[in-house]
Amino acid sequence: MSPGRSRRDFLRLAGTTLAATACTASHRPMPTPTHVSPATTGTAMPVVFVSHGAPTLALDQRSGADFARLAAAMPKPSAVLVVSAHWLDAPPTIGTTVARPLLYDFAGFPDDLYRVRYEAPPAAALADELARRLPTLRRDDTRPWDHGVWVPLVHMYPGHDVPVLQVSMPWRWTPAQMFAFGQELAPLRKDRVLVLASGGAVHNLRRLDWNGQGTPPMWATDFEHWLRERAAGRDFDALVDFRQRAPALQLAHPSDDHLVPMLVAAGAAHEAGAATFPITGFEYGSLSRLAVRFG
């Protein structure tokens, strides 16, 4: 989320609205990393892009149920590889492979949010395999999981039993390079690894409806419609060229850091099946909740 007054207002509003729905924090001991290699199967995993919304989604059982249904409709993965809009570093960098406390990369939220734990085992074997396949990747074992990782996962895999690995989003790369990076991740699907791109389909905090009662403005629905149509039609060339082709881009994404994880997802899904949209709708007027499943 971009800094400034609108961000502070958003955090304050979200915290006030959702504090009452806080989930119970887990206090189990931190697990040791898993060293079991992903099992190979004949059925490749889907690829998913999620709009992770505000960090308080982790406390919201009603909205979180949509993420639980999304996960339940897929085969259980051997591991989850997350590319989040909240770790922007190029070249792509592999994060922690040892158990670490979560990164609460925000401020101004209810205390319950800082007590949320997500204690899935780090996917150490996947990190080694990824580094072997893509030797240009960097490694930063001190980097914990940010809220773009754990906010959706607390609902998708609440048993904390699916290994997780985060890789940074190479934001400064060109869109074509980001799509190509996703293509390099695609073979992991055959190892039952879920490639999860975490961002936001429409993300302009300065244009939110703070009362949460208004209908989405036309610029938000126009942009989201364009994005859905490109995904449904597998028009990846248009997605890569979004800066020239997408309508109302500057309103929908004053900064495109929350959009570009979609390019990684599209690249990883270049041989996957049709796109579906298991989560739809808007909150706070113009904040999209869209999730895209490829395959």
N, C-alpha and C positions, 0 to 999 in steps of 0.2 A: 504494500500500500504506500502511496506517495505521502511524503511528509506534509505538514501544514495544518491550517485550521480545520479544513474539511475532514482530514484524517482524525483529528482529535474529537471532532463532533461525532463522527461515525462510531468511533470506539465508545464514546460515552453513551450514545443512543443504543448501540447494540448490547452493551453491558446492562443497561437498565431494562431493556426489553426482555432479555433472555436469562437473566440471573435466576429467576424462579424455577427454571427447568433444568437446573444443574444436575449432572449425572454424578454417581458415586465414584470417587477417585479410587484407583487401585493402589494397594500398598504392598504388593508382592515383591519379593527380592528381585533385583535386576538379574535377568538370565545371562548365561554365557552364550557367546556367538555359536550359531550352528555351523558345522563343517560338513554337512551332508550335501553332496552335489545334487543339483536339480535332476529329477528323473525325466527321462525322455519319453514322450508319448506321441502317438500318431496324430492327435488332435491339438492344433496350435491354440494357444490362449488368445482371447480377444485383446484389443488395445483400447484403453479408455482415457478420455479427457474429461475432467470434472471441473466445474466452477466451485471452488471451495468456500466462497463467501467470506463472512467474518470469522475470526477465531472462535467466537461464541457458538458457532455451529456445533462444536464439540460438546456443548452443554444442552443442545436442543434436540430432544428425543423425537419430536414430531418431524422436523425437517431431516434429522439423521436417519429416520426410517426409510427415506428414499434411497439413501446410500446403502443401507442394509439390504434392501430389495435388489439393488443393482448388483451387489456382490453375490447374493443368493442365486441369481439367475445365471451365473457363470460357473464353470468348473473351479474347484478350489485350486489356487495356484501353488506352485512349489516355492515361490518367492514373489515379492513385489519390488519392482524397480521404479522409483519415483523421480520424476523431473519436476521441480517446483519453481514457481515464479518468485519464490522468496530466497533462492540461492542463485545469483546471477554471477557466473564466473566462467571465463573462457581461457584456455580450452576446457572442455568438460572435465570435471574433477569428481572422483569417487569419494564419498563421505565416510563416516565412521563405520568400522567393522567390529567394534567392541561396544558393549552396552554403556550408554551414557545417559545422563538426565536429558530430558527434552529441552529444546531451545524455545523459550517463550519470547518470541521476537515481536513484542508489542507492549503497550502500556495502557493503563486506564481501564482495565477490565475488572469484573468481580473476582474476589479472592478464589472462588471455586474453580475458576479456569486455571489458576496456577497450581492447583492440586491435582489436575488431570494427569494421569500417567498413561503412557503407551509403551508396554514393556515386551513387545515382540522381539525375538532374537535378531540381531544383525546378520545379514546374509553374507557372511565372510567368504564362503565358497564361491558365491556368485561374483563377488568383487574380484577374486583372483581370476575367475574365468573371463570376466569382462576385460580385465587388464591384459590377459593373454591374447584375447581376440583383437583388442583395440589398444595397442601399446602406446599410442600418443596420449592416452588419458593420464591425467595427474591423479595423485592421491593425497587426501588430507584427512587423516584418521582422527583429528581433533574436532572435526565438524559434526555436531549433533543434528538430529532431525528438526527442521523448522515446522511451523504450524501448517504449511502447505502439504506436509507429509502426514502428520499425525491427526489433524482435524478430520479429514475424510476417513482415515483408517480406523479411528476409534469406533466408527459405525459400520464400516465395511467388514472388518475382521475383529470383532470385539473380544474374541478369545485370546488375542495376543499370541497366536500360534503360527502365524505365517511370517517367515523371515523377510526382512525389509532392508533395502539398500537405496540410498539417495545418490543421485548424480546431479551435478550442477547444470543449470540452464545456460548455454553459451550465448547470452543475450546480444553481445556485440558482434556476433557472426552475422552474415547475410541470411535472409530467409532461406535461400537455396542451401546454404551450408547447414542450417538447423534441420531442414527436411532430410538432407543426406545423413546427418547424425542419427535421426530416427531410423532411416533405412539400415544403418549399421547395427541398430539394436534389434531389428526384426527377427533375426535367427533365434533370439532368446525365447520367442513365442513357442517354438517347438520343444523347448525344455520346460514348458508350463510356467514360464515367468510372465507375470502380468506387468506390462509397461503401462504405468499410470502417469499421465501428464496432468498436473494440478495448477490451475490458473483461474481465469474468469472469462466467459464469453463476451460479456459487456461489463466494463469496469471503469466507471468515472465517479469517484467519490464526491466530487464537487457538485454533481448534478443529482444526487440522491434526494428522494422525498423523505425528509426526516420524520414525518408523521406516519409514513408507511401506508397511506390510504389511496394515493393516486394511482392511476393507470399508467403503464409504461409509455413514455413519450415515443413519438414516431421514429426519431433518430435511433433509439435503442432497439425497437422492434425491427426496423429496416436492416440494421446491421446484423442482428441475430438471425433474421430470415436469410440474409445473404450467406452467412456462415453455415447455416443448416443446409441450404440448397447446395452449396459447394461440397459439403461433406457427404450429403446423400447421393449426389451425382458423381462422387469420387473425382471431382475436378481439382486435382491437387495442383495443377499449374496455376489456377486462379488463386488458390490459397497461398501459394508461395509468392504470388504477385499482389498480395492483399493491399500493399501500400498504394498501389495505383488503381486497384479495381474495387475495393470495398467501399460501400456508401457510408457516409457519416463517420469515418474512421476517427477523426480527431475528437469527436464527441464521445464515441463509444470507448475509445482508448487514447486518452491524452498521452499516456505512456503505454507502449505495447508489450510491457513485460508480462502481463497476465494473459495476453493472447498468444504469444509465440510458443508456449508449450504445446499448443494445438499443432504447430508445424512438426514438432518431434513426434507427436502421436500419429499424424498423417503419414510421416515417413515410415514409422514402424508398422503402419497398417497398409502399406502400399500393395501387399499381396493378400490382405485380409478380406473378409466378406463385406456385405452391405453395412452401411451406417444406420444405427438406430439411436433414439434419443430417450433414454430411460428416465431422465429427470428434466423437467421443463419448468417454465414460469419465471417470474420476477419477484424480487422483494425490494423494499425501500424504493419503489417506483421503477428504477432503471437498472438495478443490480441483477444481472441474469443468473439463474440457477442451472443453466443448461449443462447436461452431461451428454457426451457422445461416445457410443460404443461402436467400434469397428470389429466385425466378425462375431 
